Amino acid sequence: MTNIELFLQEFTEKAREMTALLEKYKLEEEVTMAIGASHTIWDVDEPKVQIAFTSNAPSLEDFDELLCYIQEATETYESPKEGTIDWWIDKFGDGTLN
């Protein structure tokens, strides 16, 4: 087995443990969670994606909110180059033009 396969196998085991933890405390109807990992092999002839995940959501709205938050939180914020006017505004501005 490759390191990726070993990792995904162990990740799946840990994900099962997280689901068991949720069940242990009987929080399936209160807690939204998403745990996942993926690996893509960009072969032109036959791309391959390996995915392992588990999730729980009392409602699809809760799940959508969690996924949107995760996406926003992981987007990289590119700050302006130090010393530029935009850098000074970001660093010391108060959101107004004055």
Biopython code that builds the backbone (N, CA, C, O; Angstrom):
import numpy as np
from Bio.PDB.StructureBuilder import StructureBuilder

atoms = [
    (1, "MET", "N", (0.837, -1.196, 0.000)),
    (1, "MET", "CA", (0.000, 0.000, 0.000)),
    (1, "MET", "C", (0.876, 1.252, 0.000)),
    (1, "MET", "O", (1.966, 1.270, 0.571)),
    (2, "THR", "N", (0.376, 2.285, -0.648)),
    (2, "THR", "CA", (1.104, 3.548, -0.661)),
    (2, "THR", "C", (0.813, 4.329, 0.620)),
    (2, "THR", "O", (-0.110, 3.997, 1.364)),
    (3, "ASN", "N", (1.605, 5.362, 0.866)),
    (3, "ASN", "CA", (1.358, 6.210, 2.035)),
    (3, "ASN", "C", (-0.021, 6.863, 1.963)),
    (3, "ASN", "O", (-0.698, 6.998, 2.982)),
    (4, "ILE", "N", (-0.438, 7.268, 0.765)),
    (4, "ILE", "CA", (-1.773, 7.866, 0.610)),
    (4, "ILE", "C", (-2.844, 6.859, 1.001)),
    (4, "ILE", "O", (-3.766, 7.197, 1.743)),
    (5, "GLU", "N", (-2.737, 5.632, 0.516)),
    (5, "GLU", "CA", (-3.724, 4.604, 0.847)),
    (5, "GLU", "C", (-3.730, 4.300, 2.344)),
    (5, "GLU", "O", (-4.792, 4.139, 2.946)),
    (6, "LEU", "N", (-2.552, 4.222, 2.934)),
    (6, "LEU", "CA", (-2.466, 3.987, 4.378)),
    (6, "LEU", "C", (-3.085, 5.144, 5.157)),
    (6, "LEU", "O", (-3.818, 4.937, 6.124)),
    (7, "PHE", "N", (-2.776, 6.366, 4.719)),
    (7, "PHE", "CA", (-3.343, 7.547, 5.369)),
    (7, "PHE", "C", (-4.866, 7.532, 5.287)),
    (7, "PHE", "O", (-5.542, 7.726, 6.297)),
    (8, "LEU", "N", (-5.410, 7.304, 4.095)),
    (8, "LEU", "CA", (-6.864, 7.316, 3.931)),
    (8, "LEU", "C", (-7.527, 6.195, 4.726)),
    (8, "LEU", "O", (-8.633, 6.360, 5.241)),
    (9, "GLN", "N", (-6.854, 5.067, 4.822)),
    (9, "GLN", "CA", (-7.384, 3.968, 5.628)),
    (9, "GLN", "C", (-7.444, 4.364, 7.106)),
    (9, "GLN", "O", (-8.460, 4.156, 7.768)),
    (10, "GLU", "N", (-6.360, 4.931, 7.612)),
    (10, "GLU", "CA", (-6.341, 5.351, 9.020)),
    (10, "GLU", "C", (-7.293, 6.521, 9.250)),
    (10, "GLU", "O", (-7.952, 6.596, 10.287)),
    (11, "PHE", "N", (-7.363, 7.433, 8.282)),
    (11, "PHE", "CA", (-8.291, 8.554, 8.377)),
    (11, "PHE", "C", (-9.722, 8.044, 8.503)),
    (11, "PHE", "O", (-10.495, 8.562, 9.308)),
    (12, "THR", "N", (-10.078, 7.037, 7.717)),
    (12, "THR", "CA", (-11.424, 6.455, 7.769)),
    (12, "THR", "C", (-11.710, 5.877, 9.149)),
    (12, "THR", "O", (-12.813, 6.027, 9.675)),
    (13, "GLU", "N", (-10.718, 5.221, 9.727)),
    (13, "GLU", "CA", (-10.885, 4.680, 11.080)),
    (13, "GLU", "C", (-11.135, 5.801, 12.083)),
    (13, "GLU", "O", (-12.005, 5.684, 12.947)),
    (14, "LYS", "N", (-10.371, 6.893, 11.969)),
    (14, "LYS", "CA", (-10.540, 8.027, 12.883)),
    (14, "LYS", "C", (-11.906, 8.685, 12.676)),
    (14, "LYS", "O", (-12.546, 9.114, 13.636)),
    (15, "ALA", "N", (-12.343, 8.762, 11.428)),
    (15, "ALA", "CA", (-13.657, 9.349, 11.141)),
    (15, "ALA", "C", (-14.763, 8.511, 11.794)),
    (15, "ALA", "O", (-15.739, 9.053, 12.312)),
    (16, "ARG", "N", (-14.598, 7.196, 11.763)),
    (16, "ARG", "CA", (-15.574, 6.322, 12.443)),
    (16, "ARG", "C", (-15.581, 6.600, 13.946)),
    (16, "ARG", "O", (-16.637, 6.595, 14.580)),
    (17, "GLU", "N", (-14.392, 6.842, 14.511)),
    (17, "GLU", "CA", (-14.306, 7.167, 15.937)),
    (17, "GLU", "C", (-15.045, 8.468, 16.244)),
    (17, "GLU", "O", (-15.712, 8.575, 17.273)),
    (18, "MET", "N", (-14.929, 9.454, 15.359)),
    (18, "MET", "CA", (-15.620, 10.727, 15.565)),
    (18, "MET", "C", (-17.135, 10.536, 15.500)),
    (18, "MET", "O", (-17.872, 11.148, 16.274)),
    (19, "THR", "N", (-17.593, 9.704, 14.596)),
    (19, "THR", "CA", (-19.025, 9.406, 14.516)),
    (19, "THR", "C", (-19.475, 8.688, 15.780)),
    (19, "THR", "O", (-20.550, 8.975, 16.307)),
    (20, "ALA", "N", (-18.660, 7.757, 16.269)),
    (20, "ALA", "CA", (-18.985, 7.042, 17.507)),
    (20, "ALA", "C", (-19.036, 8.010, 18.691)),
    (20, "ALA", "O", (-19.866, 7.850, 19.586)),
    (21, "LEU", "N", (-18.165, 8.998, 18.700)),
    (21, "LEU", "CA", (-18.165, 10.002, 19.763)),
    (21, "LEU", "C", (-19.471, 10.804, 19.747)),
    (21, "LEU", "O", (-20.055, 11.078, 20.795)),
    (22, "LEU", "N", (-19.906, 11.166, 18.573)),
    (22, "LEU", "CA", (-21.168, 11.878, 18.420)),
    (22, "LEU", "C", (-22.326, 11.026, 18.948)),
    (22, "LEU", "O", (-23.212, 11.522, 19.643)),
    (23, "GLU", "N", (-22.300, 9.744, 18.607)),
    (23, "GLU", "CA", (-23.353, 8.830, 19.061)),
    (23, "GLU", "C", (-23.274, 8.591, 20.570)),
    (23, "GLU", "O", (-24.302, 8.484, 21.238)),
    (24, "LYS", "N", (-22.059, 8.507, 21.102)),
    (24, "LYS", "CA", (-21.860, 8.283, 22.538)),
    (24, "LYS", "C", (-22.572, 9.344, 23.363)),
    (24, "LYS", "O", (-23.192, 9.031, 24.380)),
    (25, "TYR", "N", (-22.487, 10.595, 22.930)),
    (25, "TYR", "CA", (-23.106, 11.690, 23.656)),
    (25, "TYR", "C", (-24.509, 12.019, 23.150)),
    (25, "TYR", "O", (-25.114, 13.007, 23.567)),
    (26, "LYS", "N", (-25.019, 11.176, 22.243)),
    (26, "LYS", "CA", (-26.370, 11.326, 21.700)),
    (26, "LYS", "C", (-26.622, 12.737, 21.161)),
    (26, "LYS", "O", (-27.621, 13.378, 21.487)),
    (27, "LEU", "N", (-25.689, 13.196, 20.331)),
    (27, "LEU", "CA", (-25.772, 14.551, 19.795)),
    (27, "LEU", "C", (-26.045, 14.589, 18.291)),
    (27, "LEU", "O", (-25.846, 15.621, 17.650)),
    (28, "GLU", "N", (-26.495, 13.475, 17.733)),
    (28, "GLU", "CA", (-26.733, 13.422, 16.293)),
    (28, "GLU", "C", (-27.738, 14.465, 15.819)),
    (28, "GLU", "O", (-27.650, 14.941, 14.688)),
    (29, "GLU", "N", (-28.691, 14.822, 16.674)),
    (29, "GLU", "CA", (-29.723, 15.802, 16.295)),
    (29, "GLU", "C", (-29.343, 17.232, 16.681)),
    (29, "GLU", "O", (-30.128, 18.159, 16.480)),
    (30, "GLU", "N", (-28.140, 17.415, 17.234)),
    (30, "GLU", "CA", (-27.725, 18.747, 17.670)),
    (30, "GLU", "C", (-26.431, 19.241, 17.018)),
    (30, "GLU", "O", (-26.207, 20.448, 16.926)),
    (31, "VAL", "N", (-25.592, 18.330, 16.572)),
    (31, "VAL", "CA", (-24.273, 18.712, 16.077)),
    (31, "VAL", "C", (-24.163, 18.441, 14.579)),
    (31, "VAL", "O", (-24.518, 17.372, 14.082)),
    (32, "THR", "N", (-23.660, 19.445, 13.890)),
    (32, "THR", "CA", (-23.349, 19.288, 12.468)),
    (32, "THR", "C", (-21.843, 19.126, 12.351)),
    (32, "THR", "O", (-21.082, 19.903, 12.927)),
    (33, "MET", "N", (-21.417, 18.117, 11.606)),
    (33, "MET", "CA", (-19.982, 17.921, 11.425)),
    (33, "MET", "C", (-19.703, 17.436, 10.013)),
    (33, "MET", "O", (-20.533, 16.790, 9.373)),
    (34, "ALA", "N", (-18.525, 17.765, 9.557)),
    (34, "ALA", "CA", (-18.038, 17.288, 8.262)),
    (34, "ALA", "C", (-16.546, 17.052, 8.413)),
    (34, "ALA", "O", (-15.792, 17.967, 8.742)),
    (35, "ILE", "N", (-16.130, 15.829, 8.170)),
    (35, "ILE", "CA", (-14.726, 15.469, 8.280)),
    (35, "ILE", "C", (-14.367, 14.766, 6.978)),
    (35, "ILE", "O", (-14.989, 13.769, 6.612)),
    (36, "GLY", "N", (-13.366, 15.285, 6.285)),
    (36, "GLY", "CA", (-13.046, 14.661, 5.011)),
    (36, "GLY", "C", (-11.614, 14.871, 4.593)),
    (36, "GLY", "O", (-10.940, 15.791, 5.055)),
    (37, "ALA", "N", (-11.163, 14.006, 3.714)),
    (37, "ALA", "CA", (-9.832, 14.112, 3.121)),
    (37, "ALA", "C", (-9.922, 13.578, 1.701)),
    (37, "ALA", "O", (-10.672, 12.644, 1.417)),
    (38, "SER", "N", (-9.147, 14.185, 0.820)),
    (38, "SER", "CA", (-9.131, 13.675, -0.551)),
    (38, "SER", "C", (-7.738, 13.822, -1.139)),
    (38, "SER", "O", (-6.931, 14.634, -0.686)),
    (39, "HIS", "N", (-7.483, 13.031, -2.138)),
    (39, "HIS", "CA", (-6.221, 13.070, -2.865)),
    (39, "HIS", "C", (-6.534, 12.864, -4.338)),
    (39, "HIS", "O", (-7.242, 11.927, -4.705)),
    (40, "THR", "N", (-6.005, 13.741, -5.178)),
    (40, "THR", "CA", (-6.262, 13.650, -6.610)),
    (40, "THR", "C", (-4.978, 13.340, -7.351)),
    (40, "THR", "O", (-3.938, 13.952, -7.107)),
    (41, "ILE", "N", (-5.065, 12.385, -8.257)),
    (41, "ILE", "CA", (-3.964, 12.079, -9.166)),
    (41, "ILE", "C", (-4.374, 12.646, -10.514)),
    (41, "ILE", "O", (-5.340, 12.189, -11.124)),
    (42, "TRP", "N", (-3.634, 13.643, -10.973)),
    (42, "TRP", "CA", (-3.996, 14.346, -12.207)),
    (42, "TRP", "C", (-3.404, 13.657, -13.427)),
    (42, "TRP", "O", (-2.570, 14.230, -14.128)),
    (43, "ASP", "N", (-3.831, 12.441, -13.674)),
    (43, "ASP", "CA", (-3.416, 11.715, -14.867)),
    (43, "ASP", "C", (-4.330, 12.129, -16.013)),
    (43, "ASP", "O", (-5.552, 12.031, -15.899)),
    (44, "VAL", "N", (-3.748, 12.590, -17.115)),
    (44, "VAL", "CA", (-4.546, 13.086, -18.242)),
    (44, "VAL", "C", (-5.473, 12.008, -18.777)),
    (44, "VAL", "O", (-6.628, 12.288, -19.095)),
    (45, "ASP", "N", (-4.987, 10.790, -18.878)),
    (45, "ASP", "CA", (-5.806, 9.706, -19.428)),
    (45, "ASP", "C", (-6.883, 9.232, -18.462)),
    (45, "ASP", "O", (-8.005, 8.925, -18.866)),
    (46, "GLU", "N", (-6.531, 9.176, -17.186)),
    (46, "GLU", "CA", (-7.480, 8.666, -16.201)),
    (46, "GLU", "C", (-7.256, 9.323, -14.844)),
    (46, "GLU", "O", (-6.583, 8.757, -13.982)),
    (47, "PRO", "N", (-7.824, 10.530, -14.650)),
    (47, "PRO", "CA", (-7.672, 11.170, -13.335)),
    (47, "PRO", "C", (-8.359, 10.327, -12.256)),
    (47, "PRO", "O", (-9.377, 9.683, -12.506)),
    (48, "LYS", "N", (-7.787, 10.345, -11.068)),
    (48, "LYS", "CA", (-8.305, 9.514, -9.984)),
    (48, "LYS", "C", (-8.414, 10.353, -8.713)),
    (48, "LYS", "O", (-7.479, 11.065, -8.344)),
    (49, "VAL", "N", (-9.551, 10.262, -8.058)),
    (49, "VAL", "CA", (-9.761, 10.964, -6.796)),
    (49, "VAL", "C", (-10.073, 9.923, -5.727)),
    (49, "VAL", "O", (-10.963, 9.087, -5.884)),
    (50, "GLN", "N", (-9.320, 10.000, -4.646)),
    (50, "GLN", "CA", (-9.565, 9.129, -3.501)),
    (50, "GLN", "C", (-10.135, 10.012, -2.395)),
    (50, "GLN", "O", (-9.531, 11.017, -2.021)),
    (51, "ILE", "N", (-11.290, 9.636, -1.878)),
    (51, "ILE", "CA", (-11.966, 10.460, -0.872)),
    (51, "ILE", "C", (-12.391, 9.586, 0.305)),
    (51, "ILE", "O", (-12.872, 8.466, 0.133)),
    (52, "ALA", "N", (-12.200, 10.132, 1.505)),
    (52, "ALA", "CA", (-12.698, 9.502, 2.723)),
    (52, "ALA", "C", (-13.393, 10.600, 3.515)),
    (52, "ALA", "O", (-12.832, 11.680, 3.698)),
    (53, "PHE", "N", (-14.599, 10.340, 3.984)),
    (53, "PHE", "CA", (-15.302, 11.362, 4.753)),
    (53, "PHE", "C", (-16.411, 10.749, 5.593)),
    (53, "PHE", "O", (-16.846, 9.619, 5.373)),
    (54, "THR", "N", (-16.844, 11.529, 6.550)),
    (54, "THR", "CA", (-18.054, 11.239, 7.301)),
    (54, "THR", "C", (-18.708, 12.577, 7.597)),
    (54, "THR", "O", (-18.040, 13.609, 7.657)),
    (55, "SER", "N", (-20.003, 12.547, 7.778)),
    (55, "SER", "CA", (-20.710, 13.791, 8.075)),
    (55, "SER", "C", (-21.967, 13.492, 8.870)),
    (55, "SER", "O", (-22.462, 12.365, 8.902)),
    (56, "ASN", "N", (-22.458, 14.524, 9.500)),
    (56, "ASN", "CA", (-23.713, 14.450, 10.236)),
    (56, "ASN", "C", (-24.348, 15.828, 10.194)),
    (56, "ASN", "O", (-23.659, 16.837, 10.345)),
    (57, "ALA", "N", (-25.632, 15.876, 9.994)),
    (57, "ALA", "CA", (-26.318, 17.167, 9.984)),
    (57, "ALA", "C", (-27.778, 16.976, 10.367)),
    (57, "ALA", "O", (-28.505, 16.222, 9.719)),
    (58, "PRO", "N", (-28.205, 17.668, 11.433)),
    (58, "PRO", "CA", (-29.625, 17.627, 11.782)),
    (58, "PRO", "C", (-30.499, 18.187, 10.653)),
    (58, "PRO", "O", (-31.646, 17.774, 10.485)),
    (59, "SER", "N", (-29.944, 19.134, 9.882)),
    (59, "SER", "CA", (-30.686, 19.684, 8.747)),
    (59, "SER", "C", (-29.710, 20.060, 7.644)),
    (59, "SER", "O", (-28.536, 20.325, 7.905)),
    (60, "LEU", "N", (-30.195, 20.080, 6.420)),
    (60, "LEU", "CA", (-29.346, 20.455, 5.297)),
    (60, "LEU", "C", (-28.910, 21.910, 5.394)),
    (60, "LEU", "O", (-27.823, 22.260, 4.935)),
    (61, "GLU", "N", (-29.738, 22.757, 5.982)),
    (61, "GLU", "CA", (-29.371, 24.160, 6.164)),
    (61, "GLU", "C", (-28.159, 24.285, 7.089)),
    (61, "GLU", "O", (-27.249, 25.069, 6.821)),
    (62, "ASP", "N", (-28.150, 23.511, 8.177)),
    (62, "ASP", "CA", (-27.011, 23.520, 9.093)),
    (62, "ASP", "C", (-25.745, 23.048, 8.383)),
    (62, "ASP", "O", (-24.669, 23.619, 8.561)),
    (63, "PHE", "N", (-25.889, 22.004, 7.583)),
    (63, "PHE", "CA", (-24.750, 21.447, 6.871)),
    (63, "PHE", "C", (-24.215, 22.445, 5.847)),
    (63, "PHE", "O", (-23.003, 22.629, 5.726)),
    (64, "ASP", "N", (-25.109, 23.078, 5.123)),
    (64, "ASP", "CA", (-24.709, 24.080, 4.133)),
    (64, "ASP", "C", (-23.995, 25.247, 4.805)),
    (64, "ASP", "O", (-22.997, 25.750, 4.288)),
    (65, "GLU", "N", (-24.505, 25.678, 5.954)),
    (65, "GLU", "CA", (-23.875, 26.769, 6.693)),
    (65, "GLU", "C", (-22.453, 26.391, 7.124)),
    (65, "GLU", "O", (-21.533, 27.201, 7.010)),
    (66, "LEU", "N", (-22.276, 25.173, 7.614)),
    (66, "LEU", "CA", (-20.949, 24.706, 8.026)),
    (66, "LEU", "C", (-19.994, 24.675, 6.838)),
    (66, "LEU", "O", (-18.862, 25.149, 6.938)),
    (67, "LEU", "N", (-20.440, 24.122, 5.722)),
    (67, "LEU", "CA", (-19.569, 24.032, 4.548)),
    (67, "LEU", "C", (-19.214, 25.417, 4.004)),
    (67, "LEU", "O", (-18.082, 25.641, 3.577)),
    (68, "CYS", "N", (-20.171, 26.344, 4.017)),
    (68, "CYS", "CA", (-19.878, 27.715, 3.573)),
    (68, "CYS", "C", (-18.852, 28.374, 4.489)),
    (68, "CYS", "O", (-17.938, 29.053, 4.021)),
    (69, "TYR", "N", (-19.007, 28.172, 5.795)),
    (69, "TYR", "CA", (-18.056, 28.742, 6.740)),
    (69, "TYR", "C", (-16.656, 28.170, 6.510)),
    (69, "TYR", "O", (-15.672, 28.910, 6.494)),
    (70, "ILE", "N", (-16.572, 26.850, 6.332)),
    (70, "ILE", "CA", (-15.273, 26.219, 6.107)),
    (70, "ILE", "C", (-14.627, 26.776, 4.846)),
    (70, "ILE", "O", (-13.430, 27.063, 4.832)),
    (71, "GLN", "N", (-15.415, 26.930, 3.791)),
    (71, "GLN", "CA", (-14.867, 27.461, 2.545)),
    (71, "GLN", "C", (-14.361, 28.884, 2.731)),
    (71, "GLN", "O", (-13.255, 29.209, 2.297)),
    (72, "GLU", "N", (-15.150, 29.729, 3.367)),
    (72, "GLU", "CA", (-14.738, 31.118, 3.590)),
    (72, "GLU", "C", (-13.505, 31.194, 4.489)),
    (72, "GLU", "O", (-12.608, 32.006, 4.259)),
    (73, "ALA", "N", (-13.467, 30.349, 5.506)),
    (73, "ALA", "CA", (-12.353, 30.381, 6.459)),
    (73, "ALA", "C", (-11.045, 29.906, 5.839)),
    (73, "ALA", "O", (-9.972, 30.296, 6.298)),
    (74, "THR", "N", (-11.114, 29.079, 4.816)),
    (74, "THR", "CA", (-9.891, 28.556, 4.229)),
    (74, "THR", "C", (-9.431, 29.314, 2.992)),
    (74, "THR", "O", (-8.345, 29.051, 2.476)),
    (75, "GLU", "N", (-10.236, 30.242, 2.513)),
    (75, "GLU", "CA", (-9.809, 31.041, 1.368)),
    (75, "GLU", "C", (-8.644, 31.923, 1.799)),
    (75, "GLU", "O", (-8.665, 32.511, 2.880)),
    (76, "THR", "N", (-7.661, 32.006, 0.972)),
    (76, "THR", "CA", (-6.504, 32.820, 1.326)),
    (76, "THR", "C", (-6.801, 34.285, 1.063)),
    (76, "THR", "O", (-7.350, 34.655, 0.025)),
    (77, "TYR", "N", (-6.432, 35.086, 2.006)),
    (77, "TYR", "CA", (-6.584, 36.530, 1.875)),
    (77, "TYR", "C", (-5.234, 37.079, 1.461)),
    (77, "TYR", "O", (-4.243, 36.943, 2.178)),
    (78, "GLU", "N", (-5.212, 37.696, 0.306)),
    (78, "GLU", "CA", (-3.964, 38.268, -0.165)),
    (78, "GLU", "C", (-3.915, 39.727, 0.245)),
    (78, "GLU", "O", (-4.632, 40.568, -0.298)),
    (79, "SER", "N", (-3.061, 40.009, 1.208)),
    (79, "SER", "CA", (-2.953, 41.382, 1.690)),
    (79, "SER", "C", (-2.116, 42.200, 0.712)),
    (79, "SER", "O", (-1.275, 41.663, -0.009)),
    (80, "PRO", "N", (-2.363, 43.501, 0.702)),
    (80, "PRO", "CA", (-1.584, 44.371, -0.183)),
    (80, "PRO", "C", (-0.110, 44.366, 0.212)),
    (80, "PRO", "O", (0.239, 44.055, 1.351)),
    (81, "LYS", "N", (0.741, 44.715, -0.739)),
    (81, "LYS", "CA", (2.177, 44.768, -0.500)),
    (81, "LYS", "C", (2.480, 45.816, 0.564)),
    (81, "LYS", "O", (1.941, 46.923, 0.539)),
    (82, "GLU", "N", (3.360, 45.443, 1.507)),
    (82, "GLU", "CA", (3.708, 46.337, 2.609)),
    (82, "GLU", "C", (4.215, 47.684, 2.076)),
    (82, "GLU", "O", (5.019, 47.746, 1.145)),
    (83, "GLY", "N", (3.718, 48.756, 2.699)),
    (83, "GLY", "CA", (4.151, 50.100, 2.354)),
    (83, "GLY", "C", (3.265, 50.792, 1.323)),
    (83, "GLY", "O", (3.351, 52.008, 1.150)),
    (84, "THR", "N", (2.411, 50.027, 0.634)),
    (84, "THR", "CA", (1.514, 50.658, -0.335)),
    (84, "THR", "C", (0.372, 51.337, 0.394)),
    (84, "THR", "O", (0.143, 51.072, 1.574)),
    (85, "ILE", "N", (-0.345, 52.210, -0.295)),
    (85, "ILE", "CA", (-1.471, 52.917, 0.322)),
    (85, "ILE", "C", (-2.527, 51.933, 0.814)),
    (85, "ILE", "O", (-3.112, 52.125, 1.880)),
    (86, "ASP", "N", (-2.773, 50.871, 0.030)),
    (86, "ASP", "CA", (-3.757, 49.875, 0.462)),
    (86, "ASP", "C", (-3.297, 49.141, 1.715)),
    (86, "ASP", "O", (-4.116, 48.783, 2.561)),
    (87, "TRP", "N", (-1.978, 48.912, 1.839)),
    (87, "TRP", "CA", (-1.451, 48.273, 3.037)),
    (87, "TRP", "C", (-1.703, 49.152, 4.256)),
    (87, "TRP", "O", (-2.130, 48.666, 5.304)),
    (88, "TRP", "N", (-1.429, 50.483, 4.109)),
    (88, "TRP", "CA", (-1.641, 51.415, 5.217)),
    (88, "TRP", "C", (-3.125, 51.485, 5.590)),
    (88, "TRP", "O", (-3.470, 51.527, 6.771)),
    (89, "ILE", "N", (-3.983, 51.497, 4.597)),
    (89, "ILE", "CA", (-5.426, 51.546, 4.874)),
    (89, "ILE", "C", (-5.861, 50.290, 5.619)),
    (89, "ILE", "O", (-6.607, 50.377, 6.594)),
    (90, "ASP", "N", (-5.394, 49.104, 5.162)),
    (90, "ASP", "CA", (-5.743, 47.866, 5.854)),
    (90, "ASP", "C", (-5.205, 47.839, 7.276)),
    (90, "ASP", "O", (-5.879, 47.380, 8.198)),
    (91, "LYS", "N", (-3.991, 48.333, 7.443)),
    (91, "LYS", "CA", (-3.334, 48.254, 8.754)),
    (91, "LYS", "C", (-3.891, 49.264, 9.753)),
    (91, "LYS", "O", (-4.081, 48.937, 10.924)),
    (92, "PHE", "N", (-4.160, 50.514, 9.289)),
    (92, "PHE", "CA", (-4.557, 51.549, 10.234)),
    (92, "PHE", "C", (-5.894, 52.208, 9.921)),
    (92, "PHE", "O", (-6.363, 53.049, 10.687)),
    (93, "GLY", "N", (-6.504, 51.836, 8.812)),
    (93, "GLY", "CA", (-7.770, 52.449, 8.443)),
    (93, "GLY", "C", (-8.907, 51.990, 9.316)),
    (93, "GLY", "O", (-8.828, 50.951, 9.971)),
    (94, "ASP", "N", (-9.962, 52.769, 9.320)),
    (94, "ASP", "CA", (-11.142, 52.396, 10.098)),
    (94, "ASP", "C", (-12.336, 52.102, 9.217)),
    (94, "ASP", "O", (-13.471, 52.087, 9.692)),
    (95, "GLY", "N", (-12.089, 51.865, 7.928)),
    (95, "GLY", "CA", (-13.160, 51.539, 7.016)),
    (95, "GLY", "C", (-13.842, 52.726, 6.389)),
    (95, "GLY", "O", (-14.759, 52.554, 5.587)),
    (96, "THR", "N", (-13.423, 53.925, 6.731)),
    (96, "THR", "CA", (-13.993, 55.129, 6.135)),
    (96, "THR", "C", (-12.976, 55.735, 5.189)),
    (96, "THR", "O", (-11.815, 55.326, 5.165)),
    (97, "LEU", "N", (-13.414, 56.711, 4.412)),
    (97, "LEU", "CA", (-12.500, 57.392, 3.500)),
    (97, "LEU", "C", (-11.703, 58.476, 4.193)),
    (97, "LEU", "O", (-10.707, 58.943, 3.641)),
    (98, "ASN", "N", (-12.099, 58.887, 5.366)),
    (98, "ASN", "CA", (-11.408, 59.954, 6.090)),
    (98, "ASN", "C", (-10.385, 59.442, 7.054)),
    (98, "ASN", "O", (-9.727, 60.231, 7.733)),
]
sb = StructureBuilder()
sb.init_structure("model")
sb.init_model(0)
sb.init_chain("A")
sb.init_seg("    ")
for serial, (resi, resn, name, xyz) in enumerate(atoms, 1):
    if name == "N":
        sb.init_residue(resn, " ", resi, " ")
    sb.init_atom(name, np.array(xyz, "f"), 0.0, 1.0, " ", f" {name:<3s}", serial, name[0])
structure = sb.get_structure()
